[in-house]
């Protein structure tokens, strides 16, 4: 991985690499931190307003459903988790039903029973 990260892109091409992890010290142990120009720590989403701000940018859902879904998120979660949750709930026509989202919340243990 380190070799591939340090490899220059083809001439006249640009490359943008984003790495995510919940285990930051692992990147340090693998000596990968120095290959990136920027490292940003993103705090977990703590409340329904923060979850709503993220979700309204990435999902097509009526605002009332969005509010209902966000009210059900009772545990702090990472942005990456929320995006994965939205992807799990997405149907074949790219819509997300609130009921399906709630099922996924329960499956991922992000909602109190």
C-alpha positions in Angstrom: 0.0 0.0 0.0 2.8 2.4 0.9 4.5 1.8 -2.5 1.3 2.5 -4.3 0.6 5.7 -2.4 4.1 7.0 -3.2 3.8 6.2 -6.9 3.4 9.3 -9.0 0.3 9.4 -11.2 0.7 9.3 -15.0 2.0 12.4 -16.7 -0.6 15.2 -17.0 -2.9 13.4 -14.6 -3.8 14.3 -11.0 -4.6 11.9 -8.2 -6.7 12.5 -5.1 -6.5 9.9 -2.4 -8.7 9.9 0.7 -8.0 7.5 3.5 -10.4 6.9 6.4 -9.9 5.0 9.6 -11.3 4.8 13.1 -7.9 3.5 14.3 -5.6 6.4 13.7 -2.6 4.8 15.5 -2.7 2.0 12.9 -1.8 4.5 10.1 1.1 5.7 12.3 2.3 2.2 13.0 2.2 1.4 9.2 4.0 4.7 8.5 1.2 5.9 6.2 0.6 9.2 7.9 3.6 10.9 6.3 2.4 10.0 2.8 -0.7 12.2 3.2 -0.5 16.0 3.1 -3.4 16.5 5.5 -4.9 14.7 8.4 -8.3 15.7 9.8 -9.9 14.3 12.9 -13.7 14.3 12.5 -15.6 14.0 15.7 -18.6 11.6 16.0 -22.0 13.0 15.3 -23.6 13.6 18.7 -27.2 14.7 18.0 -30.0 14.6 15.5 -29.2 18.0 14.1 -25.7 16.9 13.2 -27.0 13.7 11.6 -29.6 15.7 9.7 -27.0 18.1 8.3 -25.0 15.2 6.9 -28.0 13.1 5.6 -29.8 16.0 3.8 -26.7 16.4 1.7 -26.5 12.8 0.6 -30.0 11.3 0.6 -33.3 12.0 -1.2 -35.9 11.8 1.5 -38.8 14.0 2.6 -37.9 16.3 5.4 -40.4 14.8 7.8 -39.0 11.4 7.2 -35.4 12.7 7.6 -36.4 14.3 11.0 -38.0 11.1 12.1 -35.0 9.0 11.2 -32.5 11.4 12.9 -34.6 11.4 16.0 -34.1 7.6 16.2 -30.3 7.8 16.2 -29.6 7.7 19.9 -25.9 6.8 20.0 -22.9 8.9 18.7 -21.8 7.7 15.3 -19.0 8.4 12.9 -19.9 10.1 9.6 -18.5 7.0 7.8 -21.1 4.9 9.8 -23.9 7.2 8.8 -23.0 7.1 5.2 -22.7 3.3 5.3 -26.1 3.2 6.9 -27.6 5.4 4.2 -26.1 3.2 1.6 -27.5 0.0 3.2 -31.0 1.6 3.3 -30.9 2.8 -0.3 -33.2 0.9 -2.7 -32.6 0.1 -6.3 -34.3 3.4 -7.5 -31.9 5.4 -5.2 -34.6 6.3 -2.8 -34.5 5.7 0.9 -37.6 4.8 2.8 -37.7 5.8 6.5 -38.9 2.3 7.5 -35.9 0.7 5.8 -33.5 3.2 7.4 -35.0 2.4 10.8 -34.4 -1.4 10.1 -30.8 -0.7 9.2 -30.4 1.5 12.4 -31.5 -1.5 14.5 -29.3 -3.9 12.5 -26.2 -1.8 13.1 -27.2 -1.4 16.8 -27.3 2.4 16.6 -30.8 2.6 18.1 -31.9 1.7 21.5 -34.3 -1.3 21.4 
